[in-house]
Amino acid sequence: MNAADRAARAIEEASERLIELSHFIHAHPELGYEEFLGAEAVATAAEAAGFVVERGIASRPTAFRVSAGSGELHVAFCAEYDALPEVGHACGHNIIAASSLGAAIGLARVADELGLTVTLFGTPCEEGGGGKIDLIKAGYFDDVHAAMMVHPWASDRLEGIALAVEQFDVTFFGKEAHASAAPWEGVNALDALTISQVAIALARQQLRPGDQVHGYVRDGGSAANIIPSRVTGRFMARSLTREGLDQLRAKLLACFEAGALASGATFSVEDLGQPFSHLVSDPDLLAHYRRAAEAVGRDFFLDDEGAPKPTFSTDMGNVSLVVASIHPLIGIETGGAVNHQPEFTAACVNESADRAVLDGATALALSAIAVAQDPPLRHRLLGRS
């Protein structure tokens, strides 16, 4: 039995525990940096599989690291387990956590004979905070040569367009007044936000391809007969690159300034989380993943047909700019639902989701094995000529 077969056998032996883990995380949705049950469930499952767990890394209580092997080529898998507000695991992070653990279990079985070190990172708060960025800043990716994970989607895709993104609150400050008796004594902060939104809407015609802006009003006042003195909107800005995102932010700030100037209000901007970078997939890693995924029955006809790539954002983008990385999408049956819908949440524990846990784990592990057995790629990743 070769290394790939032994790795696949290890994942098969752990299959029941991996699916149980996926279902547990799904049943206990927790927001970013608060994933105490989910992170501990993954860490405990890793310990049961024979790993030693280092908890609380990068000063984040819900981040952890487990490693096996002592080879010079270091491959890392990233586990996510945070949920979304209200809709729970509508992005399938339960599947991500279980598949990444499964990949680590499979690769650990053959790591030493292939000259590999395998690490599983528990990375909190992908939905806006940026747990992977915390780990990058703390140096945990400094000795990693390749990083991988799969992400649930409504179809199998080799890659999407991962946009750079930042999220922020904009608060306008005005002055209260009776809206009927003396409205001229007030400064309407809601007018400032409304004018800003109109300016943003008009600016969309001049936005470059790939630039996106979306937001909502978090706090728009307290009563209809009181001029609002303080309102807050939450916005996300996305662009194809980090440099493009900086330019888009300058345009948005001009829109907020216009709203403040026209209404007489003032405003402040509070950044939320950390900016996510665009993602650059390593083509050689991706080629090995494709072959491994096709070997377990996955099909990439949409990629072959040139179907438009889906867009999203992820802190895996930041990882990809410091370590060779891939972030393919693994399909589940959703009945037409898309990510971040309640129907997608329900689909993340159906039979196809359980299959995605095992297929994803196997494809990732076999990809890493193929990388280890590819001398030119191995040398490139190790920084050798």
C-alpha positions as CSV (number, residue, x, y, z in Angstrom):
1,M,0.0,0.0,0.0
2,N,1.5,3.3,-1.1
3,A,1.5,6.6,0.9
4,A,-1.6,7.9,-0.7
5,D,-3.6,4.7,0.1
6,R,-2.4,4.8,3.7
7,A,-3.4,8.4,4.1
8,A,-6.8,7.7,2.6
9,R,-7.2,4.7,4.9
10,A,-6.4,6.9,8.0
11,I,-9.1,9.3,7.0
12,E,-11.6,6.5,6.4
13,E,-10.9,5.1,9.8
14,A,-11.6,8.6,11.3
15,S,-14.6,9.3,9.1
16,E,-17.3,8.8,11.8
17,R,-15.5,11.1,14.2
18,L,-15.0,13.7,11.5
19,I,-18.6,13.8,10.6
20,E,-19.7,13.9,14.3
21,L,-17.3,16.9,14.7
22,S,-18.9,18.7,11.7
23,H,-22.4,18.1,13.1
24,F,-21.4,19.3,16.6
25,I,-19.9,22.5,15.4
26,H,-23.0,23.1,13.1
27,A,-25.3,22.5,16.1
28,H,-23.4,25.0,18.3
29,P,-22.8,28.2,16.1
30,E,-20.6,30.8,17.7
31,L,-19.4,34.1,16.5
32,G,-15.8,35.1,15.7
33,Y,-13.3,35.0,18.6
34,E,-16.1,33.4,20.7
35,E,-15.9,29.9,19.3
36,F,-15.0,28.2,22.6
37,L,-17.1,25.1,22.0
38,G,-16.1,24.7,18.4
39,A,-12.4,25.3,18.9
40,E,-12.3,23.0,21.8
41,A,-14.2,20.3,19.9
42,V,-11.6,20.4,17.1
43,A,-8.7,20.4,19.5
44,T,-10.1,17.5,21.5
45,A,-10.7,15.5,18.4
46,A,-7.1,16.2,17.3
47,E,-5.9,15.0,20.7
48,A,-8.0,11.8,20.3
49,A,-6.2,11.3,17.0
50,G,-2.9,11.4,18.7
51,F,-1.8,15.0,18.2
52,V,-0.5,17.3,20.9
53,V,-2.4,20.6,20.9
54,E,-1.0,24.0,21.7
55,R,-4.0,26.1,22.7
56,G,-4.4,29.9,22.8
57,I,-1.7,30.8,20.3
58,A,-1.3,34.3,19.0
59,S,-3.0,35.6,22.2
60,R,-6.3,34.3,20.9
61,P,-8.1,31.8,23.2
62,T,-9.8,30.1,20.3
63,A,-6.7,29.6,18.1
64,F,-4.6,26.5,18.3
65,R,-1.9,24.5,16.6
66,V,-1.2,20.8,16.3
67,S,1.8,19.3,14.4
68,A,3.1,15.9,13.4
69,G,6.2,14.8,11.6
70,S,9.7,16.3,11.5
71,G,10.4,16.7,7.8
72,E,11.8,19.8,6.2
73,L,8.8,20.5,3.9
74,H,6.1,22.1,6.1
75,V,2.4,21.8,5.0
76,A,-0.4,23.5,7.0
77,F,-4.1,23.0,6.9
78,C,-6.4,25.8,8.2
79,A,-9.5,25.0,10.2
80,E,-12.3,27.6,10.5
81,Y,-15.2,27.2,12.9
82,D,-16.9,30.6,13.4
83,A,-20.5,31.2,12.4
84,L,-22.6,34.1,11.0
85,P,-25.0,36.2,13.1
86,E,-28.6,34.8,13.0
87,V,-28.1,32.3,10.1
88,G,-25.4,30.2,11.9
89,H,-23.1,28.0,9.8
90,A,-24.3,29.4,6.4
91,C,-20.8,29.3,5.1
92,G,-20.1,25.7,6.1
93,H,-17.2,26.3,8.5
94,N,-18.2,23.1,10.3
95,I,-17.2,21.3,7.1
96,I,-13.9,23.3,6.8
97,A,-12.9,22.4,10.4
98,A,-13.6,18.7,10.0
99,S,-12.1,18.3,6.5
100,S,-8.9,20.1,7.6
101,L,-8.6,17.9,10.7
102,G,-9.1,14.9,8.5
103,A,-6.4,16.0,6.1
104,A,-4.0,16.4,9.0
105,I,-4.8,12.9,10.3
106,G,-4.3,11.4,6.8
107,L,-1.0,13.2,6.1
108,A,0.4,12.6,9.6
109,R,0.2,8.8,8.9
110,V,2.9,9.2,6.2
111,A,4.6,12.5,7.1
112,D,8.0,11.2,8.2
113,E,8.5,8.9,5.3
114,L,7.8,11.8,2.9
115,G,10.0,14.3,4.7
116,L,7.0,16.3,5.8
117,T,5.9,18.3,8.8
118,V,2.1,18.7,8.9
119,T,0.4,21.4,11.0
120,L,-3.3,22.0,11.6
121,F,-4.0,25.6,12.6
122,G,-7.3,26.5,14.3
123,T,-8.0,29.9,12.9
124,P,-10.9,31.9,14.5
125,C,-13.0,34.7,13.2
126,E,-12.8,34.4,9.5
127,E,-16.1,36.2,9.2
128,G,-14.6,39.7,9.5
129,G,-11.9,39.6,12.2
130,G,-9.1,37.7,10.6
131,G,-7.7,35.0,12.8
132,K,-5.2,33.9,10.2
133,I,-3.8,37.4,10.1
134,D,-3.3,37.2,13.9
135,L,-1.3,34.0,13.3
136,I,0.7,35.6,10.5
137,K,1.6,38.6,12.7
138,A,2.6,36.3,15.5
139,G,5.0,34.4,13.2
140,Y,3.2,31.1,13.0
141,F,3.4,30.9,9.2
142,D,7.1,31.9,9.0
143,D,8.3,28.3,8.6
144,V,5.3,27.0,6.6
145,H,5.9,26.3,2.9
146,A,2.3,25.5,1.7
147,A,-1.1,26.2,3.2
148,M,-4.4,24.6,2.1
149,M,-8.1,24.3,2.9
150,V,-11.3,23.7,1.1
151,H,-14.5,25.8,1.4
152,P,-18.1,24.6,0.9
153,W,-19.9,26.0,-2.1
154,A,-22.9,25.1,-4.2
155,S,-20.6,23.6,-6.8
156,D,-17.0,22.4,-7.1
157,R,-14.6,25.1,-8.3
158,L,-10.9,25.2,-8.4
159,E,-10.8,28.8,-7.2
160,G,-12.9,31.9,-7.0
161,I,-12.0,35.6,-7.1
162,A,-11.2,36.4,-3.5
163,L,-11.5,40.1,-3.2
164,A,-9.5,42.3,-0.8
165,V,-12.0,43.6,1.8
166,E,-12.3,45.9,4.8
167,Q,-15.3,46.6,7.1
168,F,-15.9,49.7,9.1
169,D,-18.6,51.7,10.9
170,V,-19.3,55.3,10.0
171,T,-20.9,57.4,12.7
172,F,-22.4,60.8,12.0
173,F,-22.9,63.3,14.8
174,G,-25.5,66.1,14.6
175,K,-27.8,67.8,17.1
176,E,-31.2,66.9,18.5
177,A,-34.2,69.1,18.1
178,H,-38.0,68.7,18.1
179,A,-38.8,67.6,14.5
180,S,-42.0,69.7,14.4
181,A,-41.6,72.6,16.9
182,A,-38.0,73.7,16.0
183,P,-36.3,71.4,13.4
184,W,-34.1,74.3,12.3
185,E,-32.3,74.0,15.7
186,G,-31.2,70.5,14.8
187,V,-28.5,69.0,12.7
188,N,-29.8,65.8,11.1
189,A,-27.2,63.1,11.3
190,L,-29.5,60.7,9.4
191,D,-29.5,63.2,6.5
192,A,-25.8,63.0,6.4
193,L,-25.8,59.2,6.1
194,T,-28.6,59.3,3.5
195,I,-26.6,61.8,1.4
196,S,-23.5,59.6,1.7
197,Q,-25.5,56.6,0.5
198,V,-26.8,58.5,-2.5
199,A,-23.3,59.7,-3.3
200,I,-22.0,56.1,-3.1
201,A,-24.8,54.9,-5.3
202,L,-24.0,57.5,-7.9
203,A,-20.3,56.7,-7.7
204,R,-20.9,53.0,-8.6
205,Q,-21.0,53.9,-12.3
206,Q,-17.4,55.0,-12.0
207,L,-16.2,52.1,-9.9
208,R,-13.6,49.8,-11.5
209,P,-14.5,46.2,-12.3
210,G,-14.1,44.2,-9.1
211,D,-14.8,47.1,-6.8
212,Q,-17.9,46.6,-4.5
213,V,-19.5,48.5,-1.7
214,H,-22.3,47.3,0.5
215,G,-23.7,48.4,3.9
216,Y,-26.7,49.0,6.1
217,V,-27.9,51.4,8.7
218,R,-27.2,50.0,12.2
219,D,-28.6,52.9,14.2
220,G,-30.9,55.5,12.5
221,G,-32.4,57.5,15.4
222,S,-34.7,57.0,18.3
223,A,-38.1,58.6,17.4
224,A,-39.8,60.1,14.4
225,N,-40.3,63.5,16.1
226,I,-36.6,63.9,17.2
227,I,-34.0,65.1,14.8
228,P,-31.4,62.3,14.9
229,S,-28.1,63.4,16.5
230,R,-26.2,60.2,16.1
231,V,-26.5,57.5,13.4
232,T,-24.2,54.7,12.4
233,G,-23.9,52.7,9.1
234,R,-21.8,49.6,8.6
235,F,-20.0,49.2,5.3
236,M,-17.9,46.7,3.5
237,A,-15.6,47.7,0.6
238,R,-14.0,45.1,-1.7
239,S,-11.5,45.3,-4.6
240,L,-9.4,43.0,-6.7
241,T,-6.2,44.0,-4.8
242,R,-5.2,45.7,-1.6
243,E,-4.0,48.7,-3.6
244,G,-7.3,49.0,-5.3
245,L,-9.0,48.8,-1.9
246,D,-7.0,51.7,-0.6
247,Q,-8.2,53.8,-3.6
248,L,-11.8,52.7,-3.1
249,R,-11.7,53.7,0.5
250,A,-10.5,57.2,-0.4
251,K,-13.5,57.5,-2.7
252,L,-15.9,56.4,0.0
253,L,-14.4,58.8,2.5
254,A,-15.2,61.6,0.0
255,C,-18.8,60.5,-0.1
256,F,-19.0,60.6,3.7
257,E,-17.4,64.0,3.7
258,A,-20.0,65.2,1.2
259,G,-22.8,64.0,3.5
260,A,-21.3,65.7,6.5
261,L,-20.7,69.0,4.6
262,A,-24.2,69.1,3.2
263,S,-26.0,68.4,6.5
264,G,-23.6,70.2,8.9
265,A,-22.8,67.0,10.7
266,T,-19.4,65.6,11.6
267,F,-18.4,62.0,11.3
268,S,-15.9,59.3,12.4
269,V,-14.8,56.0,11.0
270,E,-14.1,52.9,13.1
271,D,-12.3,50.0,11.4
272,L,-13.7,46.6,12.2
273,G,-11.3,43.6,12.2
274,Q,-8.3,43.6,9.9
275,P,-8.2,44.2,6.1
276,F,-8.3,41.0,4.1
277,S,-6.0,40.8,1.1
278,H,-6.8,39.4,-2.3
279,L,-5.9,35.7,-2.7
280,V,-3.3,34.3,-5.1
281,S,-3.6,30.6,-5.7
282,D,-0.4,28.7,-6.4
283,P,-1.0,27.0,-9.8
284,D,1.2,23.9,-9.1
285,L,-0.6,23.2,-5.8
286,L,-3.9,23.7,-7.5
287,A,-3.0,21.3,-10.3
288,H,-2.2,18.6,-7.7
289,Y,-5.4,19.4,-5.8
290,R,-7.4,19.0,-9.0
291,R,-6.0,15.5,-9.7
292,A,-6.6,14.5,-6.1
293,A,-10.1,15.8,-6.0
294,E,-11.0,14.1,-9.3
295,A,-9.6,10.9,-7.9
296,V,-12.3,11.0,-5.2
297,G,-15.1,11.8,-7.7
298,R,-15.1,15.6,-7.9
299,D,-15.7,17.3,-11.3
300,F,-14.6,20.8,-12.4
301,F,-16.6,21.1,-15.6
302,L,-17.6,24.7,-14.6
303,D,-13.9,25.7,-14.6
304,D,-13.3,23.9,-17.9
305,E,-16.3,25.7,-19.5
306,G,-15.0,29.0,-18.4
307,A,-18.0,29.8,-16.1
308,P,-17.6,33.1,-14.2
309,K,-15.6,32.6,-11.0
310,P,-17.5,33.3,-7.8
311,T,-16.5,36.2,-5.7
312,F,-16.0,36.3,-1.9
313,S,-13.4,37.4,0.6
314,T,-11.3,35.5,3.1
315,D,-8.3,36.0,5.3
316,M,-6.8,33.1,3.5
317,G,-5.9,35.8,1.0
318,N,-3.4,37.2,3.5
319,V,-1.9,33.8,4.0
320,S,-1.5,33.4,0.2
321,L,0.7,36.5,0.0
322,V,3.2,35.0,2.4
323,V,2.9,31.2,1.8
324,A,2.0,29.2,-1.3
325,S,-1.7,28.5,-0.8
326,I,-4.9,27.2,-2.3
327,H,-8.5,27.7,-1.3
328,P,-10.7,25.6,-3.7
329,L,-14.4,25.3,-3.3
330,I,-16.0,22.0,-2.6
331,G,-19.6,21.5,-3.7
332,I,-22.5,20.3,-1.6
333,E,-26.2,19.8,-2.6
334,T,-28.0,23.0,-1.6
335,G,-31.3,22.9,-3.6
336,G,-30.3,26.2,-5.2
337,A,-29.3,28.0,-2.0
338,V,-26.1,30.0,-1.9
339,N,-23.7,30.8,0.9
340,H,-25.1,33.0,3.8
341,Q,-28.7,31.9,3.3
342,P,-30.5,29.9,5.9
343,E,-31.1,27.1,3.4
344,F,-27.4,26.8,2.9
345,T,-27.0,26.4,6.7
346,A,-29.4,23.5,6.6
347,A,-27.5,21.9,3.7
348,C,-24.2,21.9,5.6
349,V,-25.2,18.8,7.5
350,N,-26.9,16.8,4.8
351,E,-25.5,13.7,3.2
352,S,-23.5,15.6,0.5
353,A,-22.0,17.8,3.2
354,D,-20.8,14.8,5.1
355,R,-19.3,13.5,1.8
356,A,-17.6,16.9,1.3
357,V,-15.9,16.5,4.7
358,L,-14.3,13.2,3.7
359,D,-13.7,14.1,0.1
360,G,-12.1,17.4,1.1
361,A,-9.9,15.8,3.7
362,T,-8.8,13.1,1.3
363,A,-8.1,15.5,-1.6
364,L,-6.1,17.8,0.6
365,A,-4.0,15.0,2.1
366,L,-3.4,13.5,-1.4
367,S,-2.5,16.9,-2.7
368,A,0.2,17.4,0.0
369,I,1.6,13.9,-0.7
370,A,1.8,14.7,-4.4
371,V,3.6,18.0,-3.6
372,A,6.1,16.1,-1.4
373,Q,6.8,13.7,-4.3
374,D,7.2,16.4,-6.9
375,P,10.9,17.3,-6.8
376,P,10.8,20.6,-8.8
377,L,7.8,21.9,-6.8
378,R,9.3,20.7,-3.5
379,H,12.5,22.5,-4.3
380,R,10.7,25.7,-5.2
381,L,8.7,25.7,-2.0
382,L,11.8,25.1,0.0
383,G,13.4,28.1,-1.7
384,R,16.0,26.1,-3.6
385,S,17.1,26.6,-7.1
